[in-house]
């Protein structure tokens, strides 16, 4: 499915000139065929070289396709017309560093300071100061405008700069306050270890990359002699850090540009390639994203992340069969983790293969997820969906035992018991606790209302389920529950209105059940089942 997008737009431009090329490029861009789009915009720009409308699209597609010659040519047009987007200075900055033109790099940093990326300016100037005779990177950071975003990135880079300037112990101590278990901390840990190894502080570097986590172990194995600090090193890592933070659909183009700038500074960076592939996929360019992943060597220390991201890209591209096959290979590999098995289970749930999903989640539990409440609720949920309630119940109870303050676990078990009319007082107590933890959640409000209804207190259920329906008007389940409760208390007209709302998105057995209720009411529908 992914591979067919480009072919439809690959026909050459004809004598109708740049308009045909422009229209074809627009269509290709919409389909995620970035190479075809870039070629079309290149043709259109050549025919109308001063047109800023064509130039801005040529710039974006050139960056996405990796046609940086086109991107630079388009950017020159935009700069001449004084309409270059603020983030385009990232490309100029990277080009200046590659050319070792410090003055041009400073000028690009100044331009970044005039736009929404102004908060990274002090960090870039600090790394530039590192490479300048007599430069003081810490004075630059100290002089920065004190705001939350600047402080966040400045703190991380101050720690790296301390290591880079030989203040290794102080730098490691600064890191300890910043490191957690998230992706940003993983990257920061690796960056610091590379700098430490480059300063022959191998013991400190190995300690930073300690533990049995396969991804960390792979980085530890690949550490080698580390890296020498430079403005390019610091800027590339800042770009990757920011790109990862911003990597959402609405900011995917900025993440693509950040990754391209990082790759200009460090062409061999597999971390930047991973970021680029993810951003391209979020922007709809799945074929190009997969090609980017293919460019990462199988023995890369990021190999496990590559395998996982390939599954994600295939899933986003709508290729369910290939995504499932890739996820199965990942989960079955000798170095697979609990998270890999969970990802496979998630895909199987999406395909409605609940028994197979339960097997995957059971594998995740065996790989260290036995005491992970999320794994337990996933396993219990898959078994429940497969109709294996007696097997599901111990896992759902275990999830609540492990996470007694987690509303998701409380809601799942409480609702499942209420739906079956089992241990209703216990179910109500759990759902009341979940509701107190997140009082505005419509799903939990509906669950609690339904538990009251199943306990025989329909009047108490009404305001809760009404509120849930107002907050989530498209929910089939909530609207069906509201109709059932209305019917039970004698509000028959409103019951059918609620059921009709439920029928809008109902499918399969639920659609048939709701149709029976609309036609004959709750009693007639129950008699037919």
DALINKA-V363879 format. One record per residue. N is the residue number from 1. RES is the residue in one small letter. OMEGA is omega in radians with two decimals (* if undefined). BURIAL is + if it has 9 or more other ideal C-beta (glycine too) atoms within 8 Angstrom, else -. D_FIRST is the distance of its C-alpha to the first C-alpha in whole Angstrom. Layout:
n	res	omega	burial	d_first
N	RES	OMEGA	BURIAL	D_FIRST
N	RES	OMEGA	BURIAL	D_FIRST
This chain:
n	res	omega	burial	d_first
1	x	-3.11	-	0
2	x	-2.95	+	4
3	x	-3.04	-	6
4	x	-2.98	-	6
5	x	-3.01	+	8
6	x	-2.98	+	11
7	x	-3.06	-	12
8	x	-3.05	-	13
9	x	-2.98	+	15
10	x	-3.14	-	17
11	x	-3.11	-	20
12	x	3.07	-	23
13	x	-3.13	+	25
14	x	-3.02	-	28
15	x	3.14	-	32
16	x	2.88	-	31
17	x	-2.94	-	31
18	x	-3.14	+	30
19	x	3.11	-	29
20	x	3.14	+	26
21	x	-3.12	+	25
22	x	-3.13	+	25
23	x	3.12	-	23
24	x	3.12	+	20
25	x	3.11	+	20
26	x	-3.14	+	20
27	x	3.12	+	17
28	x	3.13	+	15
29	x	3.12	+	16
30	x	-3.12	-	15
31	x	3.13	+	12
32	x	3.13	+	12
33	x	-2.92	+	13
34	x	3.13	+	16
35	x	3.12	+	17
36	x	3.12	+	17
37	x	-3.13	+	19
38	x	3.13	+	21
39	x	3.12	+	22
40	x	3.12	+	23
41	x	3.08	+	25
42	x	3.11	+	27
43	x	-3.13	+	28
44	x	-3.13	+	29
45	x	3.10	+	31
46	x	-3.14	-	32
47	x	-3.11	+	33
48	x	-2.91	-	35
49	x	-3.14	-	35
50	x	-3.04	-	37
51	x	-3.08	+	35
52	x	3.12	+	34
53	x	3.08	-	31
54	x	-3.06	+	29
55	x	-3.10	+	30
56	x	3.11	+	29
57	x	3.10	+	25
58	x	3.12	+	26
59	x	-3.09	+	27
60	x	-3.11	+	24
61	x	3.06	+	22
62	x	3.09	+	24
63	x	-3.11	+	24
64	x	-3.09	+	20
65	x	-3.07	+	20
66	x	3.08	-	23
67	x	-3.04	+	25
68	x	3.06	+	28
69	x	3.08	-	30
70	x	-3.13	+	28
71	x	-3.14	+	29
72	x	3.13	+	32
73	x	3.12	+	33
74	x	-3.14	+	32
75	x	3.09	+	33
76	x	3.09	-	37
77	x	-3.12	+	36
78	x	3.14	+	36
79	x	3.13	+	39
80	x	3.11	-	41
81	x	3.14	+	40
82	x	3.12	-	41
83	x	3.13	-	37
84	x	3.12	+	36
85	x	-3.07	+	34
86	x	-3.08	+	36
87	x	3.13	+	33
88	x	3.09	+	33
89	x	3.07	+	36
90	x	3.12	+	34
91	x	3.12	+	33
92	x	3.13	+	36
93	x	-3.13	+	38
94	x	3.10	+	36
95	x	-3.12	+	37
96	x	3.13	+	40
97	x	3.11	+	40
98	x	3.13	+	39
99	x	-3.10	-	41
100	x	3.12	-	44
101	x	-3.05	-	45
102	x	-3.13	+	46
103	x	3.12	-	48
104	x	3.11	+	44
105	x	3.11	+	43
106	x	3.12	+	45
107	x	3.11	+	45
108	x	3.09	+	41
109	x	3.10	+	42
110	x	3.12	+	44
111	x	3.06	+	41
112	x	-3.13	+	39
113	x	3.13	-	42
114	x	-3.08	-	42
115	x	-3.07	+	39
116	x	3.11	-	37
117	x	-3.09	+	37
118	x	-3.06	+	40
119	x	3.11	+	41
120	x	-3.11	+	39
121	x	-3.13	+	42
122	x	-3.14	+	45
123	x	3.10	+	43
124	x	3.14	+	42
125	x	3.10	+	45
126	x	3.10	+	46
127	x	3.04	+	44
128	x	3.13	+	45
129	x	3.11	+	49
130	x	-3.10	+	48
131	x	-3.10	+	48
132	x	3.10	-	51
133	x	3.14	-	55
134	x	-3.13	-	56
135	x	3.14	+	53
136	x	-3.08	-	53
137	x	-3.09	+	50
138	x	3.06	+	51
139	x	3.10	-	54
140	x	3.14	+	50
141	x	-3.13	+	49
142	x	-3.11	-	52
143	x	-3.06	-	52
144	x	3.08	+	49
145	x	-3.06	-	49
146	x	3.00	-	49
147	x	-2.96	-	46
148	x	-3.10	-	43
149	x	3.13	-	40
150	x	-3.13	+	43
151	x	-3.09	+	44
152	x	-3.11	-	41
153	x	3.14	+	40
154	x	-3.12	+	44
155	x	3.14	+	45
156	x	-3.09	+	42
157	x	3.03	+	42
158	x	3.12	+	46
159	x	3.12	+	46
160	x	-3.14	+	44
161	x	3.07	+	46
162	x	3.10	+	49
163	x	-3.10	+	48
164	x	-3.10	+	47
165	x	3.05	+	51
166	x	3.10	-	52
167	x	-2.92	-	53
168	x	-3.10	+	51
169	x	3.11	-	53
170	x	3.12	-	52
171	x	3.12	+	49
172	x	3.11	+	48
173	x	3.10	-	50
174	x	3.14	+	48
175	x	-3.02	+	45
176	x	3.14	-	46
177	x	-3.04	-	46
178	x	-2.99	+	43
179	x	3.04	-	41
180	x	3.14	-	39
181	x	-3.10	-	36
182	x	-3.10	-	33
183	x	3.13	-	31
184	x	3.11	+	33
185	x	3.08	+	36
186	x	-3.13	+	34
187	x	-3.12	+	33
188	x	3.11	+	37
189	x	-3.13	+	38
190	x	-3.14	+	37
191	x	-3.13	+	38
192	x	3.13	+	41
193	x	3.11	+	41
194	x	3.12	+	40
195	x	3.13	+	43
196	x	3.12	+	46
197	x	3.10	+	45
198	x	3.09	+	45
199	x	3.11	+	49
200	x	3.05	-	50
201	x	-3.01	+	49
202	x	-3.12	+	47
203	x	3.12	-	49
204	x	3.13	+	48
205	x	-3.14	+	44
206	x	3.13	+	44
207	x	3.10	-	45
208	x	-3.11	+	43
209	x	3.14	+	40
210	x	3.10	-	42
211	x	-3.05	-	40
212	x	3.12	-	38
213	x	-3.05	-	35
214	x	-3.12	+	32
215	x	3.11	+	31
216	x	3.14	+	35
217	x	3.12	+	36
218	x	3.10	+	33
219	x	3.12	+	35
220	x	-3.13	+	38
221	x	-3.07	-	38
222	x	-2.99	-	36
223	x	3.12	+	39
224	x	-3.12	-	41
225	x	3.11	-	43
226	x	-3.09	+	41
227	x	3.02	-	41
228	x	-3.12	-	44
229	x	3.13	+	44
230	x	3.05	+	43
231	x	3.14	+	42
232	x	3.10	+	39
233	x	-3.09	+	38
234	x	-3.12	+	39
235	x	-3.13	+	37
236	x	-3.13	+	34
237	x	3.05	+	34
238	x	3.14	+	35
239	x	3.12	+	32
240	x	3.13	+	30
241	x	-3.13	+	32
242	x	3.12	+	31
243	x	3.10	+	28
244	x	3.12	+	27
245	x	-3.03	-	29
246	x	-2.95	+	28
247	x	3.02	+	24
248	x	-3.08	-	23
249	x	-3.04	-	20
250	x	3.12	-	24
251	x	-3.06	+	25
252	x	-3.11	+	22
253	x	3.08	+	23
254	x	3.10	+	26
255	x	3.09	+	25
256	x	-3.14	+	23
257	x	3.11	+	26
258	x	3.13	+	28
259	x	3.10	+	26
260	x	3.12	+	27
261	x	3.10	+	30
262	x	-3.14	+	31
263	x	3.01	+	29
264	x	-3.10	+	31
265	x	3.12	+	34
266	x	-3.04	+	33
267	x	-3.09	-	30
268	x	-3.05	-	30
269	x	3.09	+	29
270	x	3.10	+	27
271	x	3.11	+	27
272	x	3.11	+	26
273	x	3.07	+	23
274	x	3.12	+	22
275	x	-3.14	+	23
276	x	-3.13	+	21
277	x	3.13	+	18
278	x	-3.13	+	18
279	x	3.10	+	19
280	x	3.13	+	17
281	x	3.11	+	14
282	x	3.13	+	16
283	x	3.07	+	16
284	x	-3.11	-	13
285	x	-3.00	+	12
286	x	3.14	+	10
287	x	3.11	+	10
288	x	3.11	+	14
289	x	3.13	+	14
290	x	3.09	+	13
291	x	3.10	-	15
292	x	3.09	+	18
293	x	3.12	+	18
294	x	-3.12	-	18
295	x	3.12	-	21
296	x	-3.06	+	23
297	x	-3.13	-	25
298	x	-3.14	-	25
299	x	3.10	-	28
300	x	3.04	+	28
301	x	3.08	+	30
302	x	-3.03	+	27
303	x	-3.12	+	25
304	x	3.09	+	25
305	x	3.10	+	23
306	x	-3.12	+	21
307	x	3.14	+	19
308	x	-3.13	+	20
309	x	3.10	+	18
310	x	3.10	+	15
311	x	-3.13	+	14
312	x	-3.13	+	15
313	x	3.12	+	12
314	x	3.11	+	9
315	x	3.12	+	11
316	x	-3.12	+	11
317	x	3.08	+	8
318	x	-3.14	-	7
319	x	-3.02	+	6
320	x	-3.09	+	10
321	x	3.14	-	10
322	x	3.12	-	10
323	x	3.14	+	12
324	x	3.11	+	14
325	x	3.13	-	15
326	x	3.13	+	15
327	x	3.11	+	18
328	x	3.11	+	20
329	x	3.13	+	20
330	x	-3.08	+	21
331	x	-3.11	+	24
332	x	-3.07	-	25
333	x	-3.09	+	26
334	x	-3.11	-	30
335	x	-3.08	-	30
336	x	-3.12	+	27
337	x	3.05	+	29
338	x	-3.13	+	29
339	x	3.11	-	27
340	x	3.11	+	24
341	x	3.08	+	25
342	x	3.13	+	25
343	x	3.09	+	21
344	x	3.11	+	21
345	x	3.14	+	23
346	x	3.12	+	21
347	x	3.14	+	18
348	x	3.05	+	19
349	x	3.12	+	21
350	x	3.10	-	18
351	x	-3.12	-	17
352	x	-3.12	-	21
353	x	-2.95	-	22
354	x	3.10	+	25
355	x	3.12	+	27
356	x	3.10	-	25
357	x	3.11	+	24
358	x	3.09	+	28
359	x	3.14	-	28
360	x	3.14	+	26
361	x	3.07	+	28
362	x	3.08	+	31
363	x	3.09	+	30
364	x	3.11	+	30
365	x	-3.13	+	34
366	x	-3.12	-	35
367	x	3.07	+	34
368	x	-3.12	-	36
369	x	-3.10	+	34
370	x	-3.13	-	37
371	x	3.09	-	39
372	x	-3.06	+	36
373	x	3.14	+	36
374	x	3.10	+	32
375	x	-3.12	+	32
376	x	-3.13	+	34
377	x	3.06	+	33
378	x	3.13	+	30
379	x	3.11	+	31
380	x	3.13	+	33
381	x	3.12	+	31
382	x	3.11	+	28
383	x	3.12	+	32
384	x	3.12	+	33
385	x	3.11	+	29
386	x	-3.14	+	30
387	x	-3.09	-	33
388	x	-3.00	+	35
389	x	-3.12	+	37
390	x	3.08	-	40
391	x	-3.09	-	38
392	x	-2.98	+	36
393	x	3.13	+	39
394	x	-3.13	-	41
395	x	3.10	+	38
396	x	3.06	+	38
397	x	3.13	+	41
398	x	3.11	+	41
399	x	3.13	+	38
400	x	3.09	+	41
401	x	-3.12	-	44
402	x	-3.06	+	42
403	x	-3.06	+	41
404	x	3.12	-	44
405	x	-3.13	-	43
406	x	-3.09	+	39
407	x	3.14	+	39
408	x	3.14	-	35
409	x	3.13	+	37
410	x	-3.10	+	40
411	x	-3.09	+	38
412	x	-3.11	+	36
413	x	-3.12	+	39
414	x	-3.13	+	41
415	x	-3.12	+	39
416	x	3.11	+	38
417	x	3.13	+	42
418	x	3.14	+	42
419	x	-3.12	-	40
420	x	-3.13	-	42
421	x	-3.10	-	45
422	x	3.05	-	46
423	x	-3.00	-	48
424	x	3.13	+	48
425	x	3.09	-	50
426	x	3.14	+	48
427	x	3.13	+	45
428	x	-3.11	+	47
429	x	3.12	-	48
430	x	-3.10	+	45
431	x	3.04	+	43
432	x	3.10	+	46
433	x	3.12	+	46
434	x	-3.14	+	42
435	x	3.11	+	43
436	x	-3.14	-	46
437	x	3.12	+	43
438	x	-3.00	-	41
439	x	-3.10	-	43
440	x	-3.06	-	40
441	x	-3.08	+	37
442	x	3.14	+	36
443	x	-3.14	+	35
444	x	3.09	+	38
445	x	3.10	+	40
446	x	-3.14	+	39
447	x	-3.13	+	39
448	x	3.09	+	43
449	x	-3.14	+	44
450	x	3.10	+	42
451	x	3.06	+	44
452	x	-3.14	+	47
453	x	-3.11	+	47
454	x	3.10	+	46
455	x	3.11	+	49
456	x	-3.11	-	51
457	x	-3.07	-	51
458	x	-3.11	+	49
459	x	3.13	-	51
460	x	-3.12	+	50
461	x	-2.98	+	47
462	x	-3.06	+	46
463	x	3.13	-	47
464	x	-3.09	+	44
465	x	3.03	+	41
466	x	3.13	+	42
467	x	3.12	+	42
468	x	3.14	+	38
469	x	3.08	+	37
470	x	-3.09	-	38
471	x	3.14	+	36
472	x	-3.00	+	33
473	x	-3.12	-	33
474	x	-3.09	-	30
475	x	3.08	+	30
476	x	-3.08	+	31
477	x	-3.09	-	33
478	x	-3.13	+	35
479	x	3.08	+	36
480	x	3.09	+	36
481	x	-3.13	+	39
482	x	3.09	+	41
483	x	3.13	+	41
484	x	-3.12	+	43
485	x	3.09	+	45
486	x	-3.11	+	46
487	x	-3.08	+	47
488	x	-3.13	+	49
489	x	3.01	+	51
490	x	3.14	-	52
491	x	-2.92	-	49
492	x	3.14	+	48
493	x	-3.14	-	47
494	x	3.10	+	45
495	x	-3.14	+	43
496	x	3.09	+	42
497	x	3.12	+	41
498	x	3.13	+	39
499	x	3.10	+	37
500	x	3.06	+	36
501	x	3.11	+	34
502	x	-3.07	+	33
503	x	-3.06	+	32
504	x	-3.08	-	29
505	x	-3.11	-	27
506	x	3.12	+	28
507	x	3.00	-	26
508	x	-3.09	-	27
509	x	3.12	-	30
510	x	3.13	+	31
511	x	3.13	+	30
512	x	-3.12	-	33
513	x	-3.12	+	35
514	x	3.09	+	35
515	x	3.09	+	36
516	x	-3.13	+	39
517	x	3.13	+	40
518	x	-3.09	+	40
519	x	-2.99	-	42
520	x	-3.14	-	44
521	x	-3.04	+	45
522	x	-3.09	+	44
523	x	-3.14	-	47
524	x	-3.14	+	46
525	x	-3.14	+	42
526	x	-3.13	-	43
527	x	-3.11	-	45
528	x	-3.07	-	42
529	x	*	-	41
